[in-house]
Amino acid sequence: MALYELRTYTLYVGKMGEAVDLYQKYGFPALQSGGHDAKLVGYFQGDTGVINQIVHLWKFEDDADRRAHWASVFANKAFVEDFAARFRPLVMNQEVKLLHAAPWGPHP
């Protein structure tokens, strides 16, 4: 059964532009170059409700697959040093939810 991980980063007010720039220049290219984007369903930005958030959804085979994925991402020097070290100070709050698909309806 697939396991989905929903990650929500709430940024400090006024930091979205800097965060988007970091993702475009360093974060996503590092994920792509390491092949870490294969399990990514998508990145999203909130426009109403709680704003100043970057949300991403990942799909894994199971928890072991999820743990191996993140271990590999954080072993990627370009991701950690060029992106994560610069991105973390912009983050006010991080929330991670693990989700299982409901037994009805479509799933990504």
WOHU-V245262 format. One record per backbone hydrogen bond with DSSP energy under -1.0 kcal/mol. CO is the residue of the C=O (numbers start at 1). NH is the residue of the N-H. If there is no record, write none. Layout:
co | nh
CO | NH
CO | NH
This chain:
co | nh
3 | 60
4 | 99
5 | 58
6 | 97
7 | 56
8 | 95
9 | 54
10 | 92
10 | 93
12 | 15
15 | 19
16 | 20
17 | 21
18 | 22
19 | 23
20 | 24
21 | 25
22 | 26
22 | 27
23 | 28
26 | 30
27 | 31
28 | 32
29 | 33
30 | 34
31 | 36
32 | 35
35 | 38
37 | 40
39 | 59
42 | 57
44 | 55
52 | 11
53 | 46
54 | 9
55 | 44
56 | 7
57 | 41
57 | 42
58 | 5
60 | 3
62 | 66
63 | 67
64 | 68
65 | 69
66 | 70
67 | 71
68 | 72
69 | 73
70 | 74
73 | 76
76 | 80
77 | 81
78 | 82
79 | 84
80 | 85
83 | 86
83 | 87
84 | 88
87 | 90
88 | 91
90 | 12
93 | 10
95 | 8
97 | 6
99 | 4
